[in-house]
Amino acid sequence: MKLALVLGVLILMAPLSPQAGTPAQRQDGRYLNQRPMPQDSVLKKLRIGLKFLVLGKPPGTRPDVEIAVQPLNRQQLLEAPDHSLWRLGHSTVLLKLRERFFITDPVFAERASPVQWAGPQRFHQPPLKLDELPPLTAVILSHDHYDHLDEQAIRQLADRAEHFLAPMGVGDLLINWGVPAAKVRQLDWWQETRVEGIRFVATPAQHFSGRGLFDSNSTLWASWVILDENLRLFFSGDTGYFDGFKEIGEQYGPFDVTLIETGAYNVEWPNVHMQPEQSLQAHKDLRGRWLLPVHNGTFDLSVHSWHEPFDRILALANAAQVPLSTPQMGERVSLDQPHSGPAWWLPKPLRQQQNGGERVMAMREW
């Protein structure tokens, strides 16, 4: 009887399953990528910083008109069918699975910045306010950067979400911000946990972490695999292109929908963010069916025009005959039967037309 009780307690205390691949490595207290990346010199960092300060951003990095958003409310979400998805902005995605709600990288702040009086400002407001969210079964976090980890949002969700799934070290930040430790599950690469019968696997990404000057790579970054019976989803978080996508695809694919970063790229940081061509290749490596690009349309984080990521990935997907979903912020997408969505970022004269069900675009130059 005592042995059975002890075993039962151990099972409840160990929600994580064994690792399927190589766990993340640390050196001198810092996490490392699977593939060693060249370290930018101090001079290069200064040069990039001075370029932004002296030259400023080129025209077009922010919209010159208001972005239309489809407003949401809690009742709409509660009444929506199961296997629904809503983009709320940037990399914040709300999922409805098994009649429960899950959210990725919830950022509701006005600025993706350590302070709210400076830094990248939102192009649009979220489709609903934070306090309008339905009860959350889990918050899924990819890493600790300000455009993915919003301290005030986490503090407000601390008592309203049942679970917080985070890469190693990120969970410690959550606990410091008031999330009960019992709610936090910290995962290494290839570890998985189950929530309400749904499998969540923390998979590798190629990126970095840090919220200040002296904490670089002290916490882990990850992508996520979400497996719900016959539904397979992939969420990239932030990442450069690397051969880990093929490994994830072989281990867990094919995926019904991949949520892959497509935005905030630049030739100056090729290893930590993907160009749209690489985003499409990552989708193929993962053996994805529908591609839904994220990490775009909300914050000004590079020097490309705000609409360029959409223009490029749409042209590339059309050429490769890859089904692409580009929902408006707040628009519902069925995960069982995704739809293309409107080209909402284009000026009215260039918006999509339907021609016998085929998506035809009059693309602008970019």
C-alpha positions, 0 to 999 in steps of 0.5 A: 500500500505504501509503495503504491502511494509513493509511486502515485506521488512520483507519477503526479510529480513527473509530468515530463516524458523522456527526451527523444533527441539531443537536449540543449547544451550549456557552457559557463551557464549559457545555453548553446544552439545545436549548430555553433553560430558566429559571435557578432563582434562589439564593433558590428553591434555598434555599427548596427546600432549606429546605423539605426540611430543615425540613418533611422528607419526607411519609410514604410516600416510602419503602416501609414493607415490603420490596420483593420482588426476583427474584434473578438469577445469572450462569448464568440470564443466560447461558442466557436467550434473546436479546433479553431485558431485566432491570430491576436498579433505578432506571435500571439495565437489563441487555440481552441482544442478539446473545448479548452483554450491555449495561447502562445507568447501572449503579448498585449503590451503597447510596446515590445520593450522593457519600458512602455515609453520607448521601443517598438510600438504596436501597429494595431490593438489586439482583437480583444483585451486581456481580461476578455480572454476565456479561461486558459488551460495553458500558456505556451512560451517560446523564449524570453524576448520582449516581443514574446514574453510580456511581464504584465500579461503574465502577471495578469494571467498568473491566477487565470491560466491553469498551466504555463509551459516554458523552456528551461529558465523561462519558468523561473522568470514566471515564478518571480513574477507571481505565477505559482510554481505548481503551475509552471512546467519547464522543458528542455529540448525534446521533452514533452508533457501532457495537458488534458490529454494533448501532447506538448513537445519543446523542440529545438530552435536556433535563436538566443535569449536575454532581457538585459545587458548581462543575461544573454542566453541564460534561459533556453529558447524553443519551438513547440510541437502540439499533438491532439489525436489526429491534429498536428501543429507546429509553432516555431517561436523565433528561429533561424533556418537550421537542419533541426526542422528536418529532424522535427519533421521526421520525428513528429510530422507531417503537420496539418498547420505550421505557424512559422516566423516570417518577419523581422529578418535582416541580412545583418542577423541571418542566423537568428531569423529566417528570410521568407524563402527559408520560412517556406523551406522550413515548412517543407522540412517539417512536412507541413500542409498549411503554412500560417506565417507569424511574427509579422504585422504588429511590431516594427522590428527590422528595416523592411517594409511592414508588409514585405513579409506577407508579400514575399511569402505569398508569392513564394507559396503560390509559386511552390503551390503551398497552401498559405493561410493569412487570416486577418487579426481576430479572424477565425481559422479552422484547423481542420479545414484552413482557408487562405484568408484575405490579403488584408495588408494590401491596398484595396486596388491590389487585394485578392480576387477570387477566380474560380476558387483560385487565389489570384494576386496582383502583387506590388513591387517589394 
